[in-house]
């Protein structure tokens, strides 16, 4: 019986070692190259970095526009003043991260966990934060114009001075600070 289990394990290992994404491309090597690029240049625009672990990383002022951070772990990371315009952070773990003054214009933050994160002064214009965990998030002076927060959890969040204009909130459209 032991030999059959070893053969089955070997077969499974060989099968999973050739994993590819839905488009048929094997991008694991590209992800490794992009991690090296980001770590050395503090820049990786349009890079594929899904399912990566950058917990506690210092990405202060990093150039990350258009990055694919789907299901990435960025908990307790420093993304102060980072440019994440148009990036996809779908389902990412970002609890406790510092995104003060970050540019998240048009970014996909659907179902992201930002529990306790700091987004003071962040640009969230046209960002999708629907179904996100935004409990305890500091949105002071953040621009949430045309952002989508439908279904998001906002308990304990701070919205002092935040710009809410055509903002889709869990309770409906908020135009309280349109200029």
Secondary structure, 3 states (H helix, E strand, C coil): CHHHHHHHHHHHHHHHHCCCCCCCCCCHHHHHHHHHHHHHHCECCCCECCCCECCCCECCCCECCCCECCCCECCCCECCCCECCCCECCCCECCCCECCCCECCCCECCCCECCCCECCCCECCCCECCCCECCCCECCCCECCCCECCCCECCCCECCCCECCCEEECCEEECCCCC
